[in-house]
Amino acid sequence: MESEKEREGLVSSIEKQLSEWVIRRHGKVFRLALLLIIILLVFLSSFRFTVGGLKEWVEADPAAILNISIQLFTIMNPISTIPTFLIYTGKLKDDERLKITSTTTMIVIALLLTFTLFGPLILKALDVSVTNFRFGGGILLLILAIDMLSGMSRSKTVDVRQVAVVPLATPLLVGPGTMTTLIVLSSSYAVINVLMGGLIAALGVYLTLRFAPLLVSVMGNNGVQAASRIMAAVLAAIASQMIHSALLEWGIAKT
């Protein structure tokens, strides 16, 4: 019996040490991997210089950037992610929680860059028009907004060591709705505007998760839920606008 207990204790100790090592190291590994991905994406994006021309990349519009950043921040809705974030990280030390926050943000940025740079190419490969995608995406966002307003949970039970990737970065922050919006935006705005708007939105995500405990202590759980519902209502308005724009382009709706 004592031998079995010692063996179980040894196994438990090894598992604990391994878990702590993964938590300490996964942030650096993910940052390095995502940095390489971002460099690769920037390199591959050079192919679009010959297609769209340099003009598309240098015409930054502050109003468009602000509009895009608000849309993306609203659709990602990091405030609604706070409860899930704290469930998985509430018992971690501050530095470990910060590592998960940084890793989540880096993954979000990588996903935003991917769908911004290659979204239109994906549509072209699928032979889907931007109008059709805008209409379908609007319906998808509307359903997502209704789910958020009704309080439906999209979280899953996962290992805390993987929480930065799933469910935080995707699907909670960058889900189908965010991907749809990025593809539509990159087809409607200059790429530089979408990229800068995405980076600003990602900064908002980082700050929200970074100060999540403070936000909960100041706003309370009811305040967080209320803010999430407000953002869901704004998301529903964005979805309705996307659907209306598609109907206008088809000549079904009137201005």
C-alpha positions in Angstrom: 0.0 0.0 0.0 2.8 2.4 0.9 4.6 1.6 -2.3 1.4 2.4 -4.3 0.9 5.6 -2.5 4.5 6.6 -3.0 4.2 5.8 -6.7 0.9 7.8 -7.0 2.6 10.7 -5.2 5.6 10.6 -7.5 3.3 10.5 -10.6 1.3 13.4 -9.2 4.5 15.4 -8.5 5.7 14.8 -12.1 2.4 15.8 -13.6 2.4 19.0 -11.5 6.0 19.9 -12.5 5.2 19.2 -16.1 2.1 21.4 -15.9 4.0 24.2 -14.4 6.8 23.9 -17.0 4.2 24.0 -19.8 2.6 27.1 -18.4 5.9 28.9 -18.0 7.1 27.9 -21.5 4.0 28.0 -23.7 3.9 31.8 -23.8 7.4 32.0 -25.3 6.8 29.2 -27.7 3.6 30.7 -29.0 5.1 34.2 -29.3 8.0 32.8 -31.4 5.7 30.7 -33.6 3.2 33.6 -34.1 6.1 36.0 -34.9 7.2 33.7 -37.6 3.7 33.4 -38.9 3.3 37.2 -39.0 6.6 37.6 -40.8 5.5 34.9 -43.3 2.1 36.7 -43.8 3.7 40.0 -44.4 6.1 38.4 -46.9 3.2 36.6 -48.7 1.1 39.8 -48.7 3.7 41.3 -51.1 1.9 39.4 -53.9 -1.0 41.8 -53.4 1.2 44.8 -54.2 1.4 43.7 -57.8 -2.4 43.0 -57.9 -3.9 45.9 -56.0 -1.1 48.4 -56.3 0.7 50.4 -53.7 -2.0 53.0 -53.5 -4.3 50.6 -51.7 -1.7 50.1 -49.0 -0.7 53.7 -48.3 -4.1 55.5 -48.3 -4.8 55.4 -44.6 -8.2 56.9 -43.6 -8.5 57.7 -39.8 -12.3 57.6 -39.9 -12.3 54.2 -41.6 -9.7 52.9 -39.2 -11.8 54.0 -36.2 -15.0 52.5 -37.8 -13.3 49.2 -38.5 -11.7 49.0 -35.0 -15.1 49.6 -33.4 -16.7 47.0 -35.5 -14.1 44.3 -34.8 -13.9 45.1 -31.1 -17.7 44.8 -30.9 -17.8 41.6 -32.8 -15.0 40.0 -30.8 -16.8 41.3 -27.7 -13.9 40.6 -25.2 -16.1 41.8 -22.3 -18.3 38.7 -22.7 -15.2 36.6 -22.6 -14.2 37.9 -19.1 -16.2 35.3 -17.1 -14.7 32.4 -19.1 -11.2 34.0 -18.9 -11.4 34.3 -15.1 -12.8 30.8 -14.7 -9.7 29.3 -16.3 -7.1 31.8 -15.0 -8.6 32.9 -11.7 -6.4 30.6 -9.6 -3.2 31.4 -11.6 -0.5 33.8 -10.5 -0.5 37.3 -12.0 2.5 36.6 -14.2 0.9 33.3 -15.5 -2.4 35.1 -16.2 -0.4 37.8 -18.1 1.3 35.2 -20.2 -2.0 33.7 -21.2 -3.3 37.2 -22.0 -0.3 38.0 -24.2 -0.5 34.7 -26.0 -4.2 35.1 -26.6 -3.7 38.5 -28.1 -0.9 37.3 -30.4 -3.0 34.5 -31.7 -5.9 37.0 -32.3 -3.5 39.3 -34.2 -2.3 36.4 -36.4 -5.8 35.3 -37.2 -6.9 38.9 -38.0 -3.9 39.3 -40.3 -4.6 36.0 -42.1 -8.2 36.8 -42.9 -7.5 40.4 -43.8 -4.7 39.6 -46.2 -6.1 36.4 -47.8 -9.9 36.8 -47.2 -10.6 38.1 -50.8 -8.5 35.3 -52.2 -10.5 32.8 -50.3 -13.7 34.2 -51.7 -12.3 34.1 -55.2 -11.2 30.5 -54.8 -14.7 29.6 -53.6 -16.2 31.6 -56.4 -18.4 33.5 -54.0 -19.2 37.2 -54.5 -18.7 39.8 -51.8 -22.4 40.6 -51.9 -23.4 37.0 -51.3 -20.8 36.7 -48.5 -22.0 40.0 -46.9 -25.6 38.8 -46.9 -24.7 35.4 -45.4 -22.3 37.0 -43.0 -24.9 39.4 -41.9 -27.3 36.6 -41.0 -24.5 34.8 -39.2 -23.7 37.9 -37.1 -27.4 38.4 -36.4 -27.7 34.9 -35.0 -24.5 35.5 -33.0 -26.0 38.7 -31.5 -29.2 36.9 -30.6 -27.2 34.2 -28.8 -25.2 36.8 -26.9 -28.4 38.7 -25.9 -30.0 35.4 -24.7 -27.0 34.6 -22.7 -26.1 31.3 -24.4 -22.7 30.0 -23.4 -20.1 29.2 -26.0 -17.4 28.1 -23.7 -16.0 24.5 -23.5 -14.2 22.6 -20.8 -10.6 22.6 -21.7 -7.1 22.3 -20.2 -6.0 25.6 -18.6 -2.7 25.2 -20.5 -4.5 25.4 -23.8 -7.0 28.1 -22.8 -5.1 30.9 -24.7 -5.8 29.1 -27.9 -9.1 27.4 -27.3 -11.6 28.7 -26.3 -10.2 32.3 -25.8 -8.5 33.2 -29.1 -10.9 31.0 -31.1 -13.9 30.6 -31.1 -14.7 33.1 -28.4 -12.8 36.1 -29.8 -12.1 35.2 -33.4 -15.0 33.1 -34.5 -17.0 32.7 -37.7 -18.5 36.2 -37.2 -15.1 37.9 -36.9 -13.7 36.0 -39.9 -16.8 36.9 -42.0 -16.5 40.6 -41.1 -12.8 40.7 -41.9 -13.3 39.2 -45.3 -16.1 41.7 -46.1 -14.1 44.7 -44.7 -10.9 43.7 -46.7 -13.1 43.7 -49.8 -14.6 47.1 -49.0 -11.7 49.1 -47.5 -8.0 49.7 -48.2 -6.0 46.9 -46.6 -3.9 49.3 -44.5 -7.1 50.5 -42.8 -8.3 47.0 -42.0 -4.9 46.0 -40.7 -4.6 49.1 -38.4 -8.2 48.8 -37.3 -7.6 45.1 -36.4 -4.4 46.0 -34.4 -6.4 48.6 -32.5 -9.2 46.1 -31.8 -6.6 43.6 -30.7 -5.1 46.2 -28.3 -8.6 46.6 -26.9 -8.8 42.8 -26.4 -5.4 42.8 -24.6 -6.4 45.6 -22.2 -9.8 44.0 -21.5 -8.3 40.7 -20.5 -5.3 42.3 -18.8 -7.5 44.3 -16.4 -10.4 41.7 -16.3 -10.2 41.3 -12.5 -10.3 45.0 -12.0 -13.2 45.4 -14.4 -15.2 42.8 -12.5 -14.4 44.4 -9.2 -15.5 47.8 -10.5 -18.5 46.9 -12.6 -19.5 43.7 -10.9 -20.9 40.6 -12.6 -24.1 42.4 -13.5 -22.3 45.3 -15.0 -20.1 43.0 -17.1 -23.2 41.2 -18.4 -25.0 44.5 -19.1 -22.0 45.8 -21.1 -21.9 42.5 -23.0 -25.6 42.9 -23.9 -25.1 46.4 -25.1 -22.3 45.2 -27.4 -24.6 42.4 -28.6 -27.2 45.0 -29.5 -24.6 47.0 -31.5 -23.5 43.8 -33.2 -27.1 43.2 -34.2 -27.2 46.7 -35.8 -24.0 45.9 -37.7 -25.5 42.7 -38.9 -28.7 44.4 -40.1 -26.6 46.9 -42.0 -24.7 44.2 -43.8 -27.9 42.4 -44.8 -29.4 45.7 -45.9 -26.3 46.6 -48.0 -26.5 43.2 -49.8 -30.2 43.7 -50.5 -29.5 47.2 -51.9 -26.8 45.8 -54.2 -29.3 43.1 -55.4 -31.9 45.9 -56.0 -34.3 44.3 -53.6 -34.3 47.0 -50.9 -34.5 50.7 -51.3 -32.4 53.4 -49.6 
